[in-house]
Amino acid sequence: MMALVPWHWKTSAVVRAVSLASIVSTSSRLCYSAYAFPSLLPNRRLPSPCHLPNGRRCHLHATSSSSTQQAQLDSTDVDHMNLALECAKKGFGNTYPNPAVGCVLVRQETNQVIGKGFHPRAGYPHAEVFALLEATGHLEDGVKAAAAVVAGYPPARAEKKKTDSLTQTLDLVEELTQQYASENGPEQLLSDDRTFQDIPVTAYVTLEPCCHYGKTPPCAASLVQAKVSRVVVGFRDPNPRVDGGGVQLLTDAGVQVDMMGDGDNDDSLKMNEACHNLVKDFVKRITPREDFSGDYSYVTGAMRRGLRAHASRLKAQNKMAEMVWKGPSLSDQDALTEEAIIQELLPFDPSWLERLDHLLWQNEVVLLRLGKAIKRKKGAKLLGELIAEELEAHVAQTVGHTALLYRPGLPPDLDLEALREKSTDATSS
């Protein structure tokens, strides 16, 4: 059942909602970014840069846009962003390969929170959409709805704890997700009588709203569709598919955008850093690297021996990072054809992948124990290779039901050439 809207919206016969198709072209499915497509904005100068805590520079504010001003962030803005950050943490560890993001919608006149949400899992709406669905009356509670998605995965484990309330919430979320992802879905869900046309609303988002089509429409365009008048961004999304384009889309539509970390407000700078810390591993995953392309053809047999020797030393010191398979198991009968069905019958748990990804960033080498997944050693080897492919890692060794994964850090810590020489010297002596 649809929840009651938190207040009455006034509509104007003169002013009509801007079509989502005019904001982001569904035919091109591309981000309207001045950086990727400068010809789209022939009369606009490129935005001026702002500084981030990691020393990089990003372009966030279009200098010629009247809707973008020098950030005037106060303690209230920081408090609301902190609330959005707390929402984001509820999804942390469940969103792989996506980042954990939170969003809070606030009525400017009263500082009333009218919608909250977080991204629960890849394939489901992002934080901004859960908050919008609550604020516009489609959901009673955006955070509880997103939490239901987290609780509902994996399905086999969730069946044991499902209640009628959880089932109803999941069914509603599935219905709204399908509608939102359908053609003209955002316009239908955020129609004229459900927008903030006459009510100034600020959206606080821990990560820059996306501006590209993935499994769901772009959040920046949905915020415009809902007529949000101001957006405060916790941290710029360095994803090459976004990278300032979400802010550009918003400012082009007349939305005021402020960035945590702009100006001299210490609390704002700390909040910017906190939002960045939440997505550190995601940032590493999507940051283009000049020193590494994902191709491990350069790794020689001697280097692999060096990695194995390094792993042996770590084991002797009780410092070897290990991960045990968490997920379903294949029976002996299934194992006869595991090469054809392994990906279907052994889906990767996003939370497990998130932890493994984090371990690889921390240690560069991780030992996988896959005995709980497949009894046959050949199947364990294949599973290890599939996991490595998912994480852009290299299988340095497979022994029995274990696989030793290697992936260079950012920046790399292990020197493969030095490990090779050390291994060669040890062998010769």
Helices and strands as residue ranges (DSSP letters): H 20-23, G 38-40, E 48-51, E 57-61, H 75-89, E 102-107, E 112-118, H 127-135, H 142-151, H 155-158, G 159-161, H 164-181, H 185-189, G 192-194, E 201-205, H 219-225, E 230-233, H 245-252, E 256-259, H 266-278, H 280-286, H 301-316, E 322-324, H 332-335, H 338-345, H 350-363, E 365-369, H 377-390, E 394-399, E 402-406, H 416-428
